[in-house]
Amino acid sequence: MISIEDFSRIEMRIGTIMFAERVPETDKLLKLLVDFGEETPRQVVSGIAKYFEDPTLLVGKKCPFVTNLEPRTIKGLMSQAMIVAVHTDDDAFSLLEPTGTPIPSGTKLN
C-alpha cells in the first residue's frame, strides 16, 4: 500500500502520439514521439509492440502517460514518460483514451 501523499506525487498527463515505430532488433518495443503541450515532444519507449502489428495506427491517439518518472535508457533510447494501459492475465490489452469533450495534450489527470 502507498499513502495518498505518495500517489499525489505521480504526475499523469494526456499525450498525443505523433509518431510510432518498432525499435529494431526487438520484439516488444515501440518508439513513440508524444506531444504533451510542451515546447518539444518527448520520446517514449514502450513494451507494447506485440499488440500493434502496424504501429502507425497509434499516430493521433490521445492517451494518459506518467510524465514525472526519471528518464530511462532502454536499448540505447531515452524514454521520457510511460504510457498507461491495461493488460489482463489472459493477454487482453487496451490503451486508455479520453472520450467525450476533446482533451488537449498536456492536460493533467486528477
C-alpha positions as CSV (number, residue, x, y, z in Angstrom):
1,M,0.0,0.0,0.0
2,I,1.1,3.6,-0.6
3,S,-0.2,6.7,1.0
4,I,-2.3,9.3,-0.7
5,E,0.7,11.6,-0.4
6,D,2.8,9.1,-2.4
7,F,0.1,8.8,-5.0
8,S,-0.2,12.5,-5.3
9,R,3.4,12.7,-6.4
10,I,2.6,10.8,-9.6
11,E,2.0,13.2,-12.5
12,M,-0.2,11.9,-15.3
13,R,-0.9,13.9,-18.4
14,I,-2.7,13.3,-21.7
15,G,-0.3,13.0,-24.6
16,T,-0.9,12.8,-28.3
17,I,1.1,10.2,-30.1
18,M,2.7,12.0,-33.1
19,F,5.0,9.1,-34.4
20,A,5.3,5.4,-33.7
21,E,7.8,2.8,-35.0
22,R,9.2,-0.5,-33.9
23,V,12.6,-0.5,-32.2
24,P,14.9,-2.5,-34.5
25,E,16.1,-5.9,-33.3
26,T,13.4,-6.1,-30.5
27,D,10.1,-7.9,-30.4
28,K,8.4,-5.9,-27.7
29,L,9.5,-2.2,-28.0
30,L,7.9,0.7,-29.8
31,K,9.5,4.2,-30.0
32,L,6.8,6.9,-29.7
33,L,7.1,10.7,-30.1
34,V,4.5,12.2,-27.9
35,D,3.1,15.8,-27.6
36,F,2.4,16.9,-24.1
37,G,1.8,20.6,-25.0
38,E,5.4,21.4,-24.1
39,E,8.0,23.1,-26.3
40,T,9.4,19.8,-27.5
41,P,7.7,16.4,-27.9
42,R,9.0,13.6,-25.7
43,Q,10.4,10.3,-26.8
44,V,8.7,7.3,-25.0
45,V,9.9,3.7,-25.4
46,S,7.2,1.2,-24.5
47,G,7.0,-2.6,-24.5
48,I,3.6,-2.7,-26.3
49,A,4.8,-3.7,-29.8
50,K,3.2,-7.1,-29.8
51,Y,-0.2,-5.5,-29.6
52,F,0.3,-3.3,-32.7
53,E,1.2,-5.0,-36.0
54,D,1.1,-1.6,-37.6
55,P,2.4,1.0,-35.0
56,T,1.5,3.9,-37.3
57,L,-2.2,3.2,-36.2
58,L,-1.2,4.8,-32.9
59,V,-0.5,8.2,-34.5
60,G,-3.1,10.7,-33.4
61,K,-4.3,8.7,-30.3
62,K,-4.5,10.6,-27.1
63,C,-3.6,8.5,-24.0
64,P,-2.6,9.1,-20.4
65,F,1.2,8.9,-19.6
66,V,3.1,9.1,-16.4
67,T,5.2,12.2,-17.1
68,N,7.4,12.7,-14.0
69,L,9.4,9.5,-14.0
70,E,13.1,9.8,-14.2
71,P,14.2,9.4,-17.8
72,R,15.5,5.9,-18.5
73,T,17.6,4.5,-21.3
74,I,16.1,1.4,-23.0
75,K,18.1,-0.4,-25.8
76,G,20.1,2.8,-26.2
77,L,17.0,5.1,-26.5
78,M,16.0,7.6,-23.9
79,S,12.4,7.2,-22.6
80,Q,10.9,10.3,-21.0
81,A,7.5,9.1,-19.9
82,M,5.4,5.9,-19.5
83,I,2.2,5.1,-21.3
84,V,-0.7,4.0,-19.1
85,A,-2.6,1.0,-20.4
86,V,-4.4,-2.1,-19.2
87,H,-3.3,-5.8,-19.6
88,T,-5.0,-8.8,-18.2
89,D,-3.7,-12.2,-17.2
90,D,-5.1,-13.8,-20.4
91,D,-3.2,-11.2,-22.5
92,A,-6.0,-8.9,-23.4
93,F,-4.6,-5.3,-23.8
94,S,-6.1,-1.9,-24.3
95,L,-4.9,1.7,-24.4
96,L,-6.9,4.1,-22.3
97,E,-8.3,7.1,-24.3
98,P,-10.4,10.1,-23.2
99,T,-13.9,10.2,-24.6
100,G,-16.5,13.0,-24.9
101,T,-15.2,16.5,-25.0
102,P,-11.8,16.8,-26.8
103,I,-9.0,17.0,-24.3
104,P,-5.9,19.0,-25.1
105,S,-2.4,17.5,-25.0
106,G,-0.7,18.1,-21.6
107,T,-4.0,18.1,-19.6
108,K,-3.3,16.7,-16.1
109,L,-5.2,13.8,-14.8
110,N,-6.6,14.4,-11.3
